[in-house]
Amino acid sequence: MVPSLFLAHGSPMLAIEQTDYTSFLSELGRSIKPKAIVIFTAHWEQAATTVSSSDAVYDTIYDFGGFPDELYRIKYPARGSAIVAGIVKDRLTAAKIAVAEDTSRGLDHGSWTLLHRMYPAADIPVVQVSVNPYLAPEEQYRIGEALKGLGSEDILVIGSGVTVHNLRIIKWGQKTPESWAVEFDDWLLEKFEQGDNGSLFAYADKAPHGRLAVPRAEHFVPLFIAMGSGDPARKPEVIHRSYDMGTLSYLCLKF
Protein backbone atom coordinates (compact mmCIF):
# COMPACT_ATOMS: atom_id res chain seq x y z
CA MET A 1 0.00 0.00 0.00
CA VAL A 2 1.23 3.50 -0.84
CA PRO A 3 -0.01 6.90 0.43
CA SER A 4 -1.29 9.89 -1.53
CA LEU A 5 1.13 12.81 -1.75
CA PHE A 6 1.05 16.54 -2.30
CA LEU A 7 4.47 17.57 -3.65
CA ALA A 8 5.79 21.02 -4.49
CA HIS A 9 7.32 21.21 -7.93
CA GLY A 10 8.57 24.78 -7.51
CA SER A 11 11.21 25.92 -9.97
CA PRO A 12 12.14 23.69 -12.94
CA MET A 13 15.70 23.98 -11.62
CA LEU A 14 14.93 21.29 -9.05
CA ALA A 15 15.58 18.82 -11.90
CA ILE A 16 19.30 19.72 -11.93
CA GLU A 17 20.04 21.45 -8.62
CA GLN A 18 21.47 19.63 -5.61
CA THR A 19 19.57 20.88 -2.57
CA ASP A 20 18.01 19.54 0.59
CA TYR A 21 14.73 19.39 -1.26
CA THR A 22 16.03 17.41 -4.22
CA SER A 23 17.74 15.02 -1.78
CA PHE A 24 14.39 14.59 -0.04
CA LEU A 25 12.67 13.75 -3.33
CA SER A 26 15.32 11.15 -4.16
CA GLU A 27 14.93 9.52 -0.75
CA LEU A 28 11.15 9.63 -1.05
CA GLY A 29 11.34 7.74 -4.32
CA ARG A 30 13.54 5.11 -2.73
CA SER A 31 11.04 4.66 0.11
CA ILE A 32 7.87 4.36 -2.00
CA LYS A 33 7.74 1.75 -4.76
CA PRO A 34 4.40 1.98 -6.61
CA LYS A 35 3.37 -0.11 -9.58
CA ALA A 36 2.00 3.01 -11.28
CA ILE A 37 1.72 6.77 -10.69
CA VAL A 38 -1.28 9.05 -11.22
CA ILE A 39 -0.14 12.68 -11.13
CA PHE A 40 -2.35 15.78 -11.22
CA THR A 41 -0.27 18.65 -12.56
CA ALA A 42 -0.91 22.36 -12.11
CA HIS A 43 0.49 22.98 -15.59
CA TRP A 44 -2.30 21.24 -17.45
CA GLU A 45 -5.63 23.02 -17.20
CA GLN A 46 -8.81 21.64 -18.76
CA ALA A 47 -12.50 22.19 -18.05
CA ALA A 48 -13.10 18.43 -17.76
CA THR A 49 -10.70 16.26 -15.79
CA THR A 50 -8.54 14.96 -18.63
CA VAL A 51 -6.59 11.73 -18.31
CA SER A 52 -3.57 10.71 -20.38
CA SER A 53 -4.71 7.38 -21.84
CA SER A 54 -1.93 5.79 -23.85
CA ASP A 55 0.75 3.14 -23.35
CA ALA A 56 3.21 5.17 -25.43
CA VAL A 57 6.39 6.82 -24.16
CA TYR A 58 5.70 10.43 -23.22
CA ASP A 59 7.47 13.37 -24.81
CA THR A 60 9.13 15.70 -22.32
CA ILE A 61 7.57 19.17 -22.43
CA TYR A 62 9.77 22.17 -21.61
CA ASP A 63 7.00 24.59 -20.66
CA PHE A 64 9.35 27.33 -19.44
CA GLY A 65 12.01 29.64 -20.82
CA GLY A 66 15.28 31.30 -19.89
CA PHE A 67 16.84 28.39 -18.02
CA PRO A 68 20.23 26.70 -18.52
CA ASP A 69 20.71 24.48 -21.59
CA GLU A 70 21.31 21.50 -19.30
CA LEU A 71 17.66 21.59 -18.24
CA TYR A 72 16.42 21.29 -21.83
CA ARG A 73 18.57 18.22 -22.42
CA ILE A 74 16.81 16.18 -19.75
CA LYS A 75 14.39 13.57 -21.04
CA TYR A 76 11.95 11.63 -18.92
CA PRO A 77 10.83 8.75 -21.16
CA ALA A 78 8.21 7.20 -18.89
CA ARG A 79 5.45 5.16 -20.47
CA GLY A 80 1.77 5.74 -19.93
CA SER A 81 -0.70 3.05 -18.91
CA ALA A 82 -4.00 2.72 -20.70
CA ILE A 83 -5.09 0.18 -18.08
CA VAL A 84 -4.49 2.49 -15.11
CA ALA A 85 -5.95 5.42 -17.06
CA GLY A 86 -9.07 3.32 -17.56
CA ILE A 87 -9.33 2.69 -13.82
CA VAL A 88 -9.04 6.43 -13.16
CA LYS A 89 -11.65 7.32 -15.79
CA ASP A 90 -14.08 4.67 -14.55
CA ARG A 91 -13.82 5.89 -10.96
CA LEU A 92 -14.31 9.53 -11.95
CA THR A 93 -17.26 8.67 -14.17
CA ALA A 94 -18.87 6.65 -11.38
CA ALA A 95 -18.57 9.73 -9.15
CA LYS A 96 -20.34 11.78 -11.87
CA ILE A 97 -17.23 13.86 -12.56
CA ALA A 98 -16.81 15.08 -16.14
CA VAL A 99 -13.93 13.17 -17.75
CA ALA A 100 -12.04 13.40 -21.03
CA GLU A 101 -9.00 11.57 -22.35
CA ASP A 102 -5.84 12.58 -24.15
CA THR A 103 -3.51 10.32 -26.11
CA SER A 104 -0.80 12.72 -27.29
CA ARG A 105 0.22 15.25 -24.63
CA GLY A 106 3.67 14.88 -23.09
CA LEU A 107 4.72 15.26 -19.47
CA ASP A 108 4.99 18.90 -18.41
CA HIS A 109 7.45 20.15 -15.83
CA GLY A 110 4.86 19.87 -13.05
CA SER A 111 5.25 16.12 -13.54
CA TRP A 112 8.66 15.23 -14.91
CA THR A 113 10.84 17.42 -12.69
CA LEU A 114 9.52 15.64 -9.60
CA LEU A 115 9.49 12.18 -11.16
CA HIS A 116 13.00 12.63 -12.59
CA ARG A 117 14.22 13.07 -9.02
CA MET A 118 12.08 10.37 -7.45
CA TYR A 119 12.29 7.67 -10.11
CA PRO A 120 15.20 8.55 -12.40
CA ALA A 121 15.01 5.25 -14.31
CA ALA A 122 11.57 6.30 -15.65
CA ASP A 123 10.50 2.67 -15.30
CA ILE A 124 7.15 3.20 -13.54
CA PRO A 125 4.05 3.80 -15.71
CA VAL A 126 2.65 7.33 -15.36
CA VAL A 127 -0.87 8.62 -15.90
CA GLN A 128 -0.94 12.42 -16.05
CA VAL A 129 -4.19 14.21 -15.19
CA SER A 130 -5.29 17.81 -15.68
CA VAL A 131 -6.75 20.25 -13.16
CA ASN A 132 -9.50 22.85 -13.40
CA PRO A 133 -8.60 25.77 -11.11
CA TYR A 134 -12.09 27.24 -11.43
CA LEU A 135 -13.81 24.42 -9.55
CA ALA A 136 -14.57 25.01 -5.87
CA PRO A 137 -12.24 23.39 -3.34
CA GLU A 138 -15.02 20.98 -2.37
CA GLU A 139 -15.16 19.78 -5.99
CA GLN A 140 -11.38 19.36 -6.11
CA TYR A 141 -11.60 17.23 -2.97
CA ARG A 142 -14.38 15.17 -4.56
CA ILE A 143 -12.15 14.42 -7.56
CA GLY A 144 -9.58 13.07 -5.14
CA GLU A 145 -12.22 11.12 -3.22
CA ALA A 146 -13.17 9.28 -6.39
CA LEU A 147 -9.64 7.82 -6.44
CA LYS A 148 -9.56 6.88 -2.76
CA GLY A 149 -8.21 3.37 -2.31
CA LEU A 150 -5.85 3.36 -5.29
CA GLY A 151 -3.02 3.31 -2.78
CA SER A 152 -4.15 -0.13 -1.62
CA GLU A 153 -3.49 -1.27 -5.22
CA ASP A 154 0.01 0.29 -5.05
CA ILE A 155 -0.99 3.13 -7.37
CA LEU A 156 0.58 6.36 -6.13
CA VAL A 157 -1.59 9.48 -6.45
CA ILE A 158 0.38 12.74 -6.50
CA GLY A 159 -0.98 16.27 -6.49
CA SER A 160 1.81 18.41 -7.98
CA GLY A 161 1.56 22.10 -7.12
CA VAL A 162 2.70 24.67 -4.56
CA THR A 163 0.94 26.08 -1.50
CA VAL A 164 2.50 29.56 -1.66
CA HIS A 165 2.94 30.52 -5.32
CA ASN A 166 3.04 34.21 -6.22
CA LEU A 167 5.72 34.69 -8.85
CA ARG A 168 5.15 38.45 -9.01
CA ILE A 169 6.68 38.98 -5.58
CA ILE A 170 9.37 36.32 -5.33
CA LYS A 171 12.69 37.46 -3.86
CA TRP A 172 15.43 36.31 -6.20
CA GLY A 173 18.32 34.75 -4.33
CA GLN A 174 16.64 35.02 -0.92
CA LYS A 175 16.80 31.77 1.03
CA THR A 176 14.95 32.89 4.17
CA PRO A 177 11.15 32.84 3.79
CA GLU A 178 8.94 35.88 4.07
CA SER A 179 6.98 35.82 7.33
CA TRP A 180 3.59 36.01 5.61
CA ALA A 181 4.37 32.89 3.53
CA VAL A 182 5.24 30.97 6.69
CA GLU A 183 2.06 32.21 8.40
CA PHE A 184 -0.06 30.96 5.52
CA ASP A 185 1.49 27.48 5.62
CA ASP A 186 1.25 27.43 9.42
CA TRP A 187 -2.47 28.12 9.16
CA LEU A 188 -2.93 25.30 6.65
CA LEU A 189 -1.13 22.84 8.91
CA GLU A 190 -3.17 23.93 11.91
CA LYS A 191 -6.42 23.28 10.04
CA PHE A 192 -5.15 19.92 8.81
CA GLU A 193 -4.30 18.97 12.39
CA GLN A 194 -7.78 20.01 13.51
CA GLY A 195 -9.48 18.20 10.64
CA ASP A 196 -11.17 21.49 9.77
CA ASN A 197 -11.96 20.90 6.11
CA GLY A 198 -14.53 23.70 6.10
CA SER A 199 -11.89 26.31 6.88
CA LEU A 200 -9.44 24.75 4.43
CA PHE A 201 -12.02 24.95 1.66
CA ALA A 202 -12.53 28.64 2.53
CA TYR A 203 -8.79 29.37 2.63
CA ALA A 204 -9.03 32.38 0.31
CA ASP A 205 -11.07 34.31 2.85
CA LYS A 206 -10.07 32.69 6.14
CA ALA A 207 -6.34 32.06 5.88
CA PRO A 208 -3.90 34.86 6.70
CA HIS A 209 -2.60 36.29 3.42
CA GLY A 210 -4.76 33.79 1.52
CA ARG A 211 -5.12 35.83 -1.65
CA LEU A 212 -1.49 36.90 -1.55
CA ALA A 213 -0.26 33.32 -1.23
CA VAL A 214 -2.69 31.99 -3.84
CA PRO A 215 -3.43 34.71 -6.40
CA ARG A 216 -4.59 32.00 -8.80
CA ALA A 217 -5.64 28.52 -7.73
CA GLU A 218 -4.04 26.23 -10.33
CA HIS A 219 -1.03 25.39 -8.15
CA PHE A 220 -3.08 25.09 -4.97
CA VAL A 221 -5.92 22.79 -6.00
CA PRO A 222 -3.72 19.67 -6.37
CA LEU A 223 -3.50 19.84 -2.56
CA PHE A 224 -7.24 19.19 -2.23
CA ILE A 225 -7.11 16.39 -4.80
CA ALA A 226 -4.30 14.63 -2.95
CA MET A 227 -6.13 15.20 0.32
CA GLY A 228 -9.35 13.67 -1.00
CA SER A 229 -7.57 10.60 -2.36
CA GLY A 230 -5.81 9.84 0.92
CA ASP A 231 -6.75 7.77 3.94
CA PRO A 232 -9.37 9.73 5.93
CA ALA A 233 -8.52 7.76 9.08
CA ARG A 234 -5.01 9.23 9.19
CA LYS A 235 -4.03 12.83 9.81
CA PRO A 236 -2.00 14.48 7.06
CA GLU A 237 1.72 14.31 7.71
CA VAL A 238 4.30 16.96 6.81
CA ILE A 239 7.11 15.13 5.03
CA HIS A 240 9.11 18.17 3.93
CA ARG A 241 9.04 21.91 4.49
CA SER A 242 11.42 24.51 3.13
CA TYR A 243 11.30 27.73 1.13
CA ASP A 244 13.12 29.30 -1.80
CA MET A 245 13.26 32.81 -3.21
CA GLY A 246 11.52 34.16 -0.13
CA THR A 247 7.99 33.20 -1.06
CA LEU A 248 8.10 29.85 -2.86
CA SER A 249 6.97 27.08 -0.53
CA TYR A 250 8.25 23.52 -0.74
CA LEU A 251 5.74 22.21 1.76
CA CYS A 252 4.96 18.54 1.04
CA LEU A 253 2.30 16.39 2.67
CA LYS A 254 1.42 12.72 2.90
CA PHE A 255 -2.24 11.71 3.13
C-alpha positions as CSV (number, residue, x, y, z in Angstrom):
1,M,0.0,0.0,0.0
2,V,1.2,3.5,-0.8
3,P,0.0,6.9,0.4
4,S,-1.3,9.9,-1.5
5,L,1.1,12.8,-1.8
6,F,1.1,16.5,-2.3
7,L,4.5,17.6,-3.7
8,A,5.8,21.0,-4.5
9,H,7.3,21.2,-7.9
10,G,8.6,24.8,-7.5
11,S,11.2,25.9,-10.0
12,P,12.1,23.7,-12.9
13,M,15.7,24.0,-11.6
14,L,14.9,21.3,-9.1
15,A,15.6,18.8,-11.9
16,I,19.3,19.7,-11.9
17,E,20.0,21.5,-8.6
18,Q,21.5,19.6,-5.6
19,T,19.6,20.9,-2.6
20,D,18.0,19.5,0.6
21,Y,14.7,19.4,-1.3
22,T,16.0,17.4,-4.2
23,S,17.7,15.0,-1.8
24,F,14.4,14.6,0.0
25,L,12.7,13.7,-3.3
26,S,15.3,11.2,-4.2
27,E,14.9,9.5,-0.8
28,L,11.1,9.6,-1.0
29,G,11.3,7.7,-4.3
30,R,13.5,5.1,-2.7
31,S,11.0,4.7,0.1
32,I,7.9,4.4,-2.0
33,K,7.7,1.7,-4.8
34,P,4.4,2.0,-6.6
35,K,3.4,-0.1,-9.6
36,A,2.0,3.0,-11.3
37,I,1.7,6.8,-10.7
38,V,-1.3,9.1,-11.2
39,I,-0.1,12.7,-11.1
40,F,-2.4,15.8,-11.2
41,T,-0.3,18.6,-12.6
42,A,-0.9,22.4,-12.1
43,H,0.5,23.0,-15.6
44,W,-2.3,21.2,-17.4
45,E,-5.6,23.0,-17.2
46,Q,-8.8,21.6,-18.8
47,A,-12.5,22.2,-18.1
48,A,-13.1,18.4,-17.8
49,T,-10.7,16.3,-15.8
50,T,-8.5,15.0,-18.6
51,V,-6.6,11.7,-18.3
52,S,-3.6,10.7,-20.4
53,S,-4.7,7.4,-21.8
54,S,-1.9,5.8,-23.8
55,D,0.8,3.1,-23.4
56,A,3.2,5.2,-25.4
57,V,6.4,6.8,-24.2
58,Y,5.7,10.4,-23.2
59,D,7.5,13.4,-24.8
60,T,9.1,15.7,-22.3
61,I,7.6,19.2,-22.4
62,Y,9.8,22.2,-21.6
63,D,7.0,24.6,-20.7
64,F,9.3,27.3,-19.4
65,G,12.0,29.6,-20.8
66,G,15.3,31.3,-19.9
67,F,16.8,28.4,-18.0
68,P,20.2,26.7,-18.5
69,D,20.7,24.5,-21.6
70,E,21.3,21.5,-19.3
71,L,17.7,21.6,-18.2
72,Y,16.4,21.3,-21.8
73,R,18.6,18.2,-22.4
74,I,16.8,16.2,-19.7
75,K,14.4,13.6,-21.0
76,Y,11.9,11.6,-18.9
77,P,10.8,8.7,-21.2
78,A,8.2,7.2,-18.9
79,R,5.4,5.2,-20.5
80,G,1.8,5.7,-19.9
81,S,-0.7,3.1,-18.9
82,A,-4.0,2.7,-20.7
83,I,-5.1,0.2,-18.1
84,V,-4.5,2.5,-15.1
85,A,-6.0,5.4,-17.1
86,G,-9.1,3.3,-17.6
87,I,-9.3,2.7,-13.8
88,V,-9.0,6.4,-13.2
89,K,-11.6,7.3,-15.8
90,D,-14.1,4.7,-14.5
91,R,-13.8,5.9,-11.0
92,L,-14.3,9.5,-11.9
93,T,-17.3,8.7,-14.2
94,A,-18.9,6.6,-11.4
95,A,-18.6,9.7,-9.2
96,K,-20.3,11.8,-11.9
97,I,-17.2,13.9,-12.6
98,A,-16.8,15.1,-16.1
99,V,-13.9,13.2,-17.8
100,A,-12.0,13.4,-21.0
101,E,-9.0,11.6,-22.4
102,D,-5.8,12.6,-24.2
103,T,-3.5,10.3,-26.1
104,S,-0.8,12.7,-27.3
105,R,0.2,15.3,-24.6
106,G,3.7,14.9,-23.1
107,L,4.7,15.3,-19.5
108,D,5.0,18.9,-18.4
109,H,7.5,20.2,-15.8
110,G,4.9,19.9,-13.1
111,S,5.2,16.1,-13.5
112,W,8.7,15.2,-14.9
113,T,10.8,17.4,-12.7
114,L,9.5,15.6,-9.6
115,L,9.5,12.2,-11.2
116,H,13.0,12.6,-12.6
117,R,14.2,13.1,-9.0
118,M,12.1,10.4,-7.4
119,Y,12.3,7.7,-10.1
120,P,15.2,8.6,-12.4
121,A,15.0,5.3,-14.3
122,A,11.6,6.3,-15.7
123,D,10.5,2.7,-15.3
124,I,7.2,3.2,-13.5
125,P,4.0,3.8,-15.7
126,V,2.7,7.3,-15.4
127,V,-0.9,8.6,-15.9
128,Q,-0.9,12.4,-16.1
129,V,-4.2,14.2,-15.2
130,S,-5.3,17.8,-15.7
131,V,-6.8,20.2,-13.2
132,N,-9.5,22.8,-13.4
133,P,-8.6,25.8,-11.1
134,Y,-12.1,27.2,-11.4
135,L,-13.8,24.4,-9.6
136,A,-14.6,25.0,-5.9
137,P,-12.2,23.4,-3.3
138,E,-15.0,21.0,-2.4
139,E,-15.2,19.8,-6.0
140,Q,-11.4,19.4,-6.1
141,Y,-11.6,17.2,-3.0
142,R,-14.4,15.2,-4.6
143,I,-12.2,14.4,-7.6
144,G,-9.6,13.1,-5.1
145,E,-12.2,11.1,-3.2
146,A,-13.2,9.3,-6.4
147,L,-9.6,7.8,-6.4
148,K,-9.6,6.9,-2.8
149,G,-8.2,3.4,-2.3
150,L,-5.8,3.4,-5.3
151,G,-3.0,3.3,-2.8
152,S,-4.2,-0.1,-1.6
153,E,-3.5,-1.3,-5.2
154,D,0.0,0.3,-5.1
155,I,-1.0,3.1,-7.4
156,L,0.6,6.4,-6.1
157,V,-1.6,9.5,-6.4
158,I,0.4,12.7,-6.5
159,G,-1.0,16.3,-6.5
160,S,1.8,18.4,-8.0
161,G,1.6,22.1,-7.1
162,V,2.7,24.7,-4.6
163,T,0.9,26.1,-1.5
164,V,2.5,29.6,-1.7
165,H,2.9,30.5,-5.3
166,N,3.0,34.2,-6.2
167,L,5.7,34.7,-8.8
168,R,5.2,38.4,-9.0
169,I,6.7,39.0,-5.6
170,I,9.4,36.3,-5.3
171,K,12.7,37.5,-3.9
172,W,15.4,36.3,-6.2
173,G,18.3,34.7,-4.3
174,Q,16.6,35.0,-0.9
175,K,16.8,31.8,1.0
176,T,14.9,32.9,4.2
177,P,11.2,32.8,3.8
178,E,8.9,35.9,4.1
179,S,7.0,35.8,7.3
180,W,3.6,36.0,5.6
181,A,4.4,32.9,3.5
182,V,5.2,31.0,6.7
183,E,2.1,32.2,8.4
184,F,-0.1,31.0,5.5
185,D,1.5,27.5,5.6
186,D,1.3,27.4,9.4
187,W,-2.5,28.1,9.2
188,L,-2.9,25.3,6.7
189,L,-1.1,22.8,8.9
190,E,-3.2,23.9,11.9
191,K,-6.4,23.3,10.0
192,F,-5.2,19.9,8.8
193,E,-4.3,19.0,12.4
194,Q,-7.8,20.0,13.5
195,G,-9.5,18.2,10.6
196,D,-11.2,21.5,9.8
197,N,-12.0,20.9,6.1
198,G,-14.5,23.7,6.1
199,S,-11.9,26.3,6.9
200,L,-9.4,24.8,4.4
201,F,-12.0,24.9,1.7
202,A,-12.5,28.6,2.5
203,Y,-8.8,29.4,2.6
204,A,-9.0,32.4,0.3
205,D,-11.1,34.3,2.9
206,K,-10.1,32.7,6.1
207,A,-6.3,32.1,5.9
208,P,-3.9,34.9,6.7
209,H,-2.6,36.3,3.4
210,G,-4.8,33.8,1.5
211,R,-5.1,35.8,-1.6
212,L,-1.5,36.9,-1.5
213,A,-0.3,33.3,-1.2
214,V,-2.7,32.0,-3.8
215,P,-3.4,34.7,-6.4
216,R,-4.6,32.0,-8.8
217,A,-5.6,28.5,-7.7
218,E,-4.0,26.2,-10.3
219,H,-1.0,25.4,-8.1
220,F,-3.1,25.1,-5.0
221,V,-5.9,22.8,-6.0
222,P,-3.7,19.7,-6.4
223,L,-3.5,19.8,-2.6
224,F,-7.2,19.2,-2.2
225,I,-7.1,16.4,-4.8
226,A,-4.3,14.6,-3.0
227,M,-6.1,15.2,0.3
228,G,-9.3,13.7,-1.0
229,S,-7.6,10.6,-2.4
230,G,-5.8,9.8,0.9
231,D,-6.8,7.8,3.9
232,P,-9.4,9.7,5.9
233,A,-8.5,7.8,9.1
234,R,-5.0,9.2,9.2
235,K,-4.0,12.8,9.8
236,P,-2.0,14.5,7.1
237,E,1.7,14.3,7.7
238,V,4.3,17.0,6.8
239,I,7.1,15.1,5.0
240,H,9.1,18.2,3.9
241,R,9.0,21.9,4.5
242,S,11.4,24.5,3.1
243,Y,11.3,27.7,1.1
244,D,13.1,29.3,-1.8
245,M,13.3,32.8,-3.2
246,G,11.5,34.2,-0.1
247,T,8.0,33.2,-1.1
248,L,8.1,29.9,-2.9
249,S,7.0,27.1,-0.5
250,Y,8.2,23.5,-0.7
251,L,5.7,22.2,1.8
252,C,5.0,18.5,1.0
253,L,2.3,16.4,2.7
254,K,1.4,12.7,2.9
255,F,-2.2,11.7,3.1
